[in-house]
């Protein structure tokens, strides 16, 4: 090509290039009258070319932008500048759509004779970004939740209002099951009450175990016994180790990868909130435990000290008070040991090992003063529990002392349960109306008791994540049961 000669396309090739462009292209006169639109414009707007040629570009205006917006646009292109921006327009059927638009002046011999606009539709991307912003705003609302149930309700509401999925269920973990904590109103009207799923028996359980989202284009084809009513498409997204969000649609093949991504964002935000709430609840339990510890020190330790101080004042004249002072000091020592143990036991057990409870109970029995009493192990073979060895020793020793000292038991029995173990005796037992109080710090029926033994047992149980309960043994004595707790 000779120097100074511009490269140009023949008119026919130029027209073919514009006609086949992927973006909508519009040529206008200086006053905005449309002179040409390409097929991509017709597809985007719904207008045929002959419906818009000769019309003003304002035919596409949605009413979203004010007069100042268009004044600044026209001022820029009238001065020969290229204008770039995002515009909200409407199609022929009135449906809004959004484009990234570039408007450039068309020059001939240095004079602007018209304008060309290249439009890239970004409606889906724009909606997706708005939904993501709304999801993050919903997360700020979720942070105000006071319970796991509140979080589940908030997640369901966001799934409906923001993602436009009114058929949804939020299940949270409860032991080895997934409980439907939130069921959207439309879901309930279509499907009724939703079932509880175990980890190993349903698509929901599989998604929870594997930790990855899953789309079922048509669950009606699954060979299982679950009634899913008129719902065909299901999307399952795990909420970390806390549960699963289930989203349904009545048409097969309704979910896209974008839908998966949006629900994943909500699930990730919900997991963060649940973890924060769990931490807050743990801190609250720690504060309550420390408060109980402080009350035990304040009340149970101060009283024997007062007795000892008063007795010392009377010693010069009343030597018979020495026995009283001795008992006060002994009780003070018991209280100090008890509250220190209570403080230590409140900490959560982080590491456990498989412990032969038969062997451990027998070892603890030999360290407790049990005159005239016997230990029975209700098991022909060893039974093993995952636990902390040191803390379990404190648990058995306190239960044995309680049975002998307060229950006047002659036999204490330790045995396995399907999901834990028990310790029972043949003593006087504990009345039914008192059983809710025995684990409280300071509760005792003995004149010189500290009231800490069974509260220490409860703290050790809680630290392991067990549920401690008290009932009556077959012989009428006390029966303490310890089972793995069910938590979300």
C-alpha positions as CSV (number, residue, x, y, z in Angstrom):
1,X,0.0,0.0,0.0
2,X,1.5,3.4,-1.0
3,X,2.4,5.7,1.9
4,X,-0.4,7.9,3.1
5,X,-3.1,5.7,1.5
6,X,-5.8,4.5,4.0
7,X,-6.9,0.9,4.2
8,X,-10.6,0.7,3.4
9,X,-13.1,-2.0,2.9
10,X,-15.4,-2.2,-0.1
11,X,-18.9,-1.0,0.8
12,X,-20.3,-4.5,0.3
13,X,-17.8,-6.1,2.7
14,X,-18.3,-3.3,5.2
15,X,-22.1,-3.9,5.2
16,X,-21.6,-7.7,5.6
17,X,-19.3,-7.1,8.5
18,X,-21.8,-4.8,10.2
19,X,-24.7,-7.1,9.5
20,X,-23.0,-10.1,11.0
21,X,-21.6,-8.3,14.0
22,X,-22.4,-9.9,17.4
23,X,-23.3,-6.5,18.9
24,X,-26.2,-4.3,18.1
25,X,-25.1,-1.4,15.8
26,X,-27.1,1.7,15.1
27,X,-26.3,4.6,12.6
28,X,-28.1,7.9,13.2
29,X,-28.2,11.4,11.8
30,X,-26.9,14.4,13.7
31,X,-30.4,14.9,15.3
32,X,-30.6,11.2,16.5
33,X,-32.9,10.0,13.7
34,X,-32.1,6.3,13.0
35,X,-30.8,5.5,9.5
36,X,-29.7,1.9,9.9
37,X,-29.8,-1.0,12.4
38,X,-28.2,-4.4,12.0
39,X,-29.9,-7.8,12.7
40,X,-28.3,-8.0,16.2
41,X,-30.2,-4.8,17.0
42,X,-33.5,-6.4,15.9
43,X,-32.8,-9.4,18.0
44,X,-32.0,-7.4,21.1
45,X,-34.8,-4.9,20.9
46,X,-37.6,-6.8,19.3
47,X,-38.0,-4.1,16.6
48,X,-37.8,-4.8,12.9
49,X,-35.6,-2.4,11.0
50,X,-38.4,-0.8,9.1
51,X,-40.2,0.0,12.5
52,X,-37.3,2.2,13.7
53,X,-35.6,3.7,10.7
54,X,-36.7,7.3,10.5
55,X,-37.6,7.3,14.2
56,X,-35.7,9.0,17.0
57,X,-33.5,6.9,19.3
58,X,-35.7,8.1,22.2
59,X,-38.0,5.3,21.1
60,X,-35.8,3.0,23.2
61,X,-35.7,5.1,26.3
62,X,-36.9,3.4,29.5
63,X,-37.5,6.4,31.7
64,X,-34.7,5.3,34.1
65,X,-32.3,8.2,33.1
66,X,-33.2,11.8,33.6
67,X,-32.8,14.7,31.2
68,X,-29.4,15.7,32.5
69,X,-28.0,12.2,31.6
70,X,-29.0,12.6,27.9
71,X,-27.8,16.3,27.8
72,X,-24.3,15.3,28.9
73,X,-24.3,12.4,26.4
74,X,-25.3,14.7,23.5
75,X,-22.9,17.4,24.6
76,X,-20.0,15.0,24.4
77,X,-20.7,13.5,21.0
78,X,-21.6,17.0,19.5
79,X,-18.1,18.1,20.5
80,X,-16.6,15.2,18.5
81,X,-15.9,13.0,21.6
82,X,-16.5,9.3,21.9
83,X,-19.1,8.6,24.7
84,X,-19.1,5.3,26.7
85,X,-21.5,4.3,29.4
86,X,-24.2,2.0,30.6
87,X,-27.8,2.7,29.5
88,X,-31.1,1.2,30.6
89,X,-33.4,0.8,27.6
90,X,-36.7,-1.0,26.9
91,X,-37.5,-3.5,24.2
92,X,-40.6,-3.3,21.9
93,X,-42.6,-5.4,24.4
94,X,-41.7,-3.0,27.2
95,X,-39.2,-5.4,28.9
96,X,-36.2,-3.5,30.3
97,X,-32.7,-4.3,29.2
98,X,-29.3,-2.9,29.9
99,X,-26.4,-2.2,27.5
100,X,-22.8,-1.0,27.5
101,X,-22.9,1.6,24.7
102,X,-20.1,3.3,22.7
103,X,-21.2,6.3,20.5
104,X,-18.7,7.6,18.0
105,X,-19.0,10.6,15.6
106,X,-18.9,9.7,11.9
107,X,-16.5,12.0,10.0
108,X,-16.4,13.0,6.4
109,X,-13.8,15.5,5.2
110,X,-13.4,16.6,8.8
111,X,-17.1,17.2,9.4
112,X,-19.3,15.1,11.6
113,X,-22.2,13.8,9.5
114,X,-23.8,11.3,12.0
115,X,-23.1,8.9,14.8
116,X,-22.6,5.1,15.1
117,X,-23.6,3.3,18.4
118,X,-22.3,-0.1,19.3
119,X,-24.3,-1.8,22.0
120,X,-23.3,-4.8,24.1
121,X,-26.2,-6.2,26.2
122,X,-25.3,-6.9,29.8
123,X,-28.7,-7.4,31.3
124,X,-28.0,-10.8,32.8
125,X,-24.6,-9.7,34.2
126,X,-26.1,-6.6,35.7
127,X,-28.9,-8.6,37.3
128,X,-26.4,-11.1,38.7
129,X,-24.3,-8.3,40.2
130,X,-27.4,-6.7,41.8
131,X,-28.4,-10.0,43.3
132,X,-24.9,-10.5,44.7
133,X,-25.0,-7.1,46.3
134,X,-28.4,-7.9,47.7
135,X,-27.1,-11.2,49.1
136,X,-24.3,-9.5,50.9
137,X,-26.8,-7.0,52.3
138,X,-28.9,-9.9,53.5
139,X,-25.9,-11.3,55.2
140,X,-25.7,-8.1,57.3
141,X,-29.2,-8.8,58.3
142,X,-28.4,-12.4,59.1
143,X,-25.6,-11.3,61.5
144,X,-28.4,-10.0,63.8
145,X,-29.8,-13.5,64.2
146,X,-30.0,-14.9,67.7
147,X,-30.3,-18.5,66.9
148,X,-29.6,-21.1,64.2
149,X,-33.4,-21.2,63.4
150,X,-33.3,-17.4,62.8
151,X,-30.4,-17.9,60.3
152,X,-32.3,-20.7,58.5
153,X,-35.4,-18.5,58.2
154,X,-33.3,-15.5,56.9
155,X,-31.6,-17.8,54.3
156,X,-35.0,-19.0,53.1
157,X,-36.4,-15.5,52.8
158,X,-33.3,-14.4,50.8
159,X,-33.6,-17.4,48.5
160,X,-37.2,-16.4,47.8
161,X,-37.0,-12.5,47.7
162,X,-33.5,-12.0,46.1
163,X,-32.9,-15.1,44.0
164,X,-36.6,-15.6,43.1
165,X,-36.8,-19.2,44.2
166,X,-39.9,-19.5,46.3
167,X,-39.6,-23.3,46.5
168,X,-36.9,-23.8,49.1
169,X,-36.0,-25.7,52.2
170,X,-33.2,-25.0,54.6
171,X,-32.0,-28.0,56.6
172,X,-29.6,-27.9,59.5
173,X,-27.6,-30.7,61.0
174,X,-29.0,-32.4,64.1
175,X,-26.7,-35.3,65.1
176,X,-26.6,-37.6,62.0
177,X,-29.8,-36.1,60.5
178,X,-30.7,-33.0,58.5
179,X,-33.8,-31.3,60.0
180,X,-36.0,-29.1,57.8
181,X,-35.7,-25.9,60.0
182,X,-37.2,-23.6,57.4
183,X,-39.7,-24.6,54.7
184,X,-40.9,-21.8,52.4
185,X,-44.6,-21.2,52.3
186,X,-45.0,-22.1,48.6
187,X,-43.0,-25.3,49.2
188,X,-45.3,-26.3,52.1
189,X,-48.4,-25.6,50.0
190,X,-47.0,-27.8,47.1
191,X,-45.3,-30.5,49.0
192,X,-46.6,-30.4,52.6
193,X,-44.2,-31.0,55.5
194,X,-40.8,-32.0,54.4
195,X,-39.0,-35.1,55.7
196,X,-36.0,-35.4,57.9
197,X,-33.1,-36.9,56.0
198,X,-30.2,-39.0,57.3
199,X,-26.8,-38.5,55.9
200,X,-26.7,-41.8,54.2
201,X,-30.1,-42.2,52.6
202,X,-30.9,-39.3,50.3
203,X,-29.5,-36.9,47.6
204,X,-29.5,-34.2,50.3
205,X,-27.5,-36.4,52.6
206,X,-25.0,-37.2,49.8
207,X,-24.5,-33.5,49.0
208,X,-23.9,-32.7,52.7
209,X,-21.4,-35.5,53.1
210,X,-19.5,-34.7,49.9
211,X,-19.6,-30.9,50.4
212,X,-20.3,-30.1,46.7
213,X,-23.5,-28.6,45.1
214,X,-25.6,-30.8,42.9
215,X,-28.3,-30.2,40.2
216,X,-31.0,-32.7,39.5
217,X,-32.7,-31.8,36.2
218,X,-35.6,-34.1,37.0
219,X,-35.8,-35.7,40.4
220,X,-39.0,-37.5,39.3
221,X,-36.7,-40.0,37.6
222,X,-34.9,-40.9,40.9
223,X,-35.7,-44.4,42.1
224,X,-36.6,-43.6,45.7
225,X,-39.7,-43.4,47.8
226,X,-39.7,-39.6,48.4
227,X,-42.8,-37.6,47.2
228,X,-41.6,-34.5,45.5
229,X,-45.0,-33.5,44.1
230,X,-45.0,-31.3,41.0
231,X,-41.3,-30.3,41.5
232,X,-38.9,-31.6,38.9
233,X,-35.7,-29.6,39.2
234,X,-33.8,-29.5,42.5
235,X,-30.6,-27.7,43.4
236,X,-28.8,-28.7,46.6
237,X,-26.0,-26.6,48.0
238,X,-24.2,-27.4,51.3
239,X,-23.9,-24.9,54.1
240,X,-20.4,-26.1,55.2
241,X,-20.8,-28.5,58.1
242,X,-24.1,-27.0,59.2
243,X,-26.7,-28.0,56.7
244,X,-28.0,-27.8,53.1
245,X,-30.1,-25.3,51.1
246,X,-32.6,-27.1,48.7
247,X,-34.1,-25.1,45.9
248,X,-36.8,-26.5,43.5
249,X,-38.5,-25.6,40.3
250,X,-41.6,-27.2,38.7
251,X,-40.0,-27.4,35.2
252,X,-37.2,-29.9,34.4
253,X,-33.7,-28.6,33.7
254,X,-34.4,-25.1,35.2
255,X,-31.1,-24.4,36.9
256,X,-28.0,-22.8,35.4
257,X,-24.5,-22.5,36.6
258,X,-25.3,-18.9,37.5
259,X,-28.0,-20.1,39.8
260,X,-25.6,-22.5,41.5
261,X,-23.1,-19.7,42.0
262,X,-25.7,-17.4,43.5
263,X,-27.0,-20.0,46.0
264,X,-23.3,-20.9,46.8
265,X,-22.7,-17.2,47.8
266,X,-25.7,-17.3,50.1
267,X,-24.6,-20.6,51.6
268,X,-21.1,-19.3,52.2
269,X,-22.4,-16.2,53.9
270,X,-24.8,-18.3,56.0
271,X,-21.9,-20.6,57.0
272,X,-20.0,-17.6,58.2
273,X,-22.9,-16.3,60.2
274,X,-23.6,-19.7,61.8
275,X,-19.9,-20.1,62.7
276,X,-19.9,-16.7,64.3
277,X,-23.2,-17.5,66.2
278,X,-21.7,-20.8,67.4
279,X,-18.7,-18.9,68.7
280,X,-20.9,-16.4,70.5
281,X,-22.9,-19.2,72.1
282,X,-19.7,-20.9,73.2
283,X,-18.5,-17.6,74.7
284,X,-21.8,-17.2,76.5
285,X,-21.6,-20.7,78.0
286,X,-18.0,-19.8,79.1
287,X,-19.2,-16.6,80.7
288,X,-22.1,-18.5,82.5
289,X,-19.6,-21.1,83.7
290,X,-17.3,-18.4,85.1
291,X,-20.3,-16.7,86.7
292,X,-21.1,-20.0,88.5
293,X,-17.5,-20.3,89.5
294,X,-17.5,-16.8,91.0
295,X,-20.7,-17.5,92.9
296,X,-19.3,-20.7,94.3
297,X,-16.2,-18.9,95.5
298,X,-18.2,-15.9,96.9
299,X,-20.7,-18.0,98.8
300,X,-19.3,-21.4,99.7
301,X,-15.8,-20.2,100.5
302,X,-16.7,-17.1,102.4
303,X,-19.1,-18.9,104.8
304,X,-16.5,-21.4,106.2
305,X,-14.0,-18.6,106.4
306,X,-16.4,-16.6,108.5
307,X,-17.0,-19.6,110.7
308,X,-13.3,-20.1,111.2
309,X,-12.7,-16.4,112.0
310,X,-15.5,-16.4,114.5
311,X,-14.3,-19.6,116.1
312,X,-10.8,-18.2,116.5
313,X,-12.2,-15.2,118.4
314,X,-13.9,-17.6,120.9
315,X,-11.0,-20.0,121.3
316,X,-9.6,-18.3,124.4
317,X,-12.8,-18.9,126.3
318,X,-14.4,-21.8,124.5
319,X,-11.9,-24.5,123.5
320,X,-14.8,-26.8,122.7
321,X,-15.2,-24.7,119.5
322,X,-12.0,-26.2,118.1
323,X,-14.0,-29.1,116.5
324,X,-16.2,-26.6,114.8
325,X,-13.2,-24.7,113.5
326,X,-11.6,-27.9,112.2
327,X,-14.8,-28.8,110.3
328,X,-14.9,-25.3,108.8
329,X,-11.3,-25.6,107.6
330,X,-11.9,-29.1,106.2
331,X,-15.0,-27.8,104.3
332,X,-13.0,-24.8,103.0
333,X,-10.4,-27.2,101.6
334,X,-13.1,-29.2,99.9
335,X,-14.6,-26.1,98.4
336,X,-11.3,-24.8,97.1
337,X,-10.6,-28.2,95.4
338,X,-14.1,-28.4,94.1
339,X,-14.2,-24.9,92.5
340,X,-10.8,-25.3,91.0
341,X,-11.9,-28.6,89.4
342,X,-15.1,-27.0,88.3
343,X,-13.2,-24.2,86.6
344,X,-10.9,-26.7,84.7
345,X,-13.7,-29.1,83.6
346,X,-15.7,-26.3,81.9
347,X,-13.1,-26.2,79.1
348,X,-14.2,-28.0,75.9
349,X,-12.5,-31.4,75.3
350,X,-10.4,-31.0,72.2
351,X,-8.6,-34.3,72.0
352,X,-10.1,-37.7,72.9
353,X,-9.0,-41.3,72.8
354,X,-10.7,-44.7,72.9
355,X,-11.0,-45.6,76.6
356,X,-11.9,-48.9,78.2
357,X,-14.5,-47.6,80.6
358,X,-14.6,-50.9,82.6
359,X,-10.9,-50.6,83.4
360,X,-11.1,-46.9,84.1
361,X,-14.1,-47.2,86.4
362,X,-12.3,-50.0,88.4
363,X,-9.2,-47.9,88.7
364,X,-11.2,-44.9,90.0
365,X,-13.0,-47.1,92.5
366,X,-9.7,-48.1,94.1
367,X,-9.0,-44.4,94.8
368,X,-12.3,-43.6,96.4
369,X,-13.1,-44.4,100.1
370,X,-15.9,-46.9,99.7
371,X,-16.1,-49.0,102.9
372,X,-18.6,-51.8,102.7
373,X,-19.5,-51.0,99.1
374,X,-18.8,-52.8,95.9
375,X,-18.4,-51.9,92.2
376,X,-20.1,-53.9,89.5
377,X,-19.3,-53.7,85.8
378,X,-22.4,-54.6,83.8
379,X,-20.6,-55.9,80.7
380,X,-19.0,-59.3,79.8
381,X,-16.4,-57.6,77.7
382,X,-14.8,-54.2,77.6
383,X,-16.8,-51.3,76.4
384,X,-15.0,-48.4,74.8
385,X,-15.9,-44.7,74.7
386,X,-14.1,-41.8,73.0
387,X,-13.2,-39.5,75.9
388,X,-10.6,-37.6,77.8
389,X,-9.0,-39.9,80.3
390,X,-8.2,-37.4,83.1
391,X,-11.7,-35.8,83.1
392,X,-13.5,-39.1,83.0
393,X,-11.6,-40.1,86.2
394,X,-13.0,-37.0,87.9
395,X,-16.5,-37.9,86.6
396,X,-16.4,-41.4,88.0
397,X,-14.8,-40.4,91.3
398,X,-17.4,-37.7,92.0
399,X,-20.3,-40.1,91.1
400,X,-18.8,-42.9,93.3
401,X,-18.4,-40.5,96.3
402,X,-21.9,-39.2,95.8
403,X,-23.4,-42.7,95.7
404,X,-21.6,-43.8,98.9
405,X,-21.6,-40.6,100.9
406,X,-25.1,-39.2,100.1
407,X,-26.9,-42.2,98.7
408,X,-25.7,-44.8,101.3
409,X,-25.3,-47.2,98.4
410,X,-23.8,-50.7,98.8
411,X,-23.4,-51.4,95.1
412,X,-22.5,-49.1,92.3
413,X,-22.9,-50.4,88.7
414,X,-21.2,-49.1,85.5
415,X,-22.4,-50.3,82.1
416,X,-22.6,-49.4,78.4
417,X,-25.5,-47.8,76.5
418,X,-26.1,-47.9,72.8
419,X,-24.8,-44.3,72.5
420,X,-22.9,-43.9,75.8
421,X,-22.8,-45.3,79.3
422,X,-24.4,-45.2,82.7
423,X,-23.6,-45.2,86.4
424,X,-26.2,-46.4,88.9
425,X,-26.5,-47.4,92.5
426,X,-28.8,-49.2,94.9
427,X,-28.9,-46.3,97.4
428,X,-31.7,-44.1,98.7
429,X,-32.0,-42.4,95.3
430,X,-33.0,-38.8,94.5
431,X,-36.7,-37.7,94.6
432,X,-38.2,-36.9,91.1
433,X,-38.9,-33.3,92.1
434,X,-35.3,-32.7,93.0
435,X,-33.6,-34.3,89.9
436,X,-33.6,-31.1,87.9
437,X,-31.7,-29.3,90.6
438,X,-28.9,-31.8,91.4
439,X,-26.6,-30.6,88.7
440,X,-26.8,-27.0,89.8
441,X,-23.7,-25.6,91.4
442,X,-24.1,-25.4,95.2
443,X,-27.0,-27.9,95.5
444,X,-26.5,-30.4,98.3
445,X,-28.6,-32.2,101.0
446,X,-25.6,-32.7,103.3
447,X,-24.9,-30.4,106.2
448,X,-21.3,-30.0,105.3
449,X,-21.5,-30.7,101.5
450,X,-20.0,-28.3,99.0
451,X,-22.7,-28.9,96.4
452,X,-20.0,-29.1,93.7
453,X,-19.7,-32.8,93.0
454,X,-22.5,-33.3,90.6
455,X,-22.1,-29.9,89.0
456,X,-18.5,-31.0,88.2
457,X,-20.0,-34.2,86.6
458,X,-22.3,-32.0,84.5
459,X,-19.4,-29.8,83.4
460,X,-17.3,-32.8,82.4
461,X,-20.2,-34.2,80.4
462,X,-20.8,-30.9,78.6
463,X,-17.1,-30.5,77.8
464,X,-17.3,-33.9,76.0
465,X,-20.5,-32.9,74.2
466,X,-22.6,-35.5,76.1
467,X,-26.1,-35.2,77.4
468,X,-26.3,-36.0,81.1
469,X,-29.6,-37.2,82.6
470,X,-30.7,-38.5,86.0
471,X,-33.4,-41.1,86.6
472,X,-34.1,-44.0,89.0
473,X,-32.3,-47.3,89.0
474,X,-34.2,-50.6,89.2
475,X,-33.2,-50.8,92.9
476,X,-34.6,-47.4,93.6
477,X,-31.3,-45.6,93.7
478,X,-29.8,-43.0,91.3
479,X,-29.1,-43.7,87.7
480,X,-26.9,-41.3,85.7
481,X,-26.8,-41.7,81.9
482,X,-24.4,-40.0,79.5
483,X,-25.2,-40.0,75.8
484,X,-23.7,-38.4,72.7
485,X,-25.6,-35.1,72.3
486,X,-27.5,-34.0,69.2
487,X,-26.4,-30.6,68.0
488,X,-26.9,-28.6,64.8
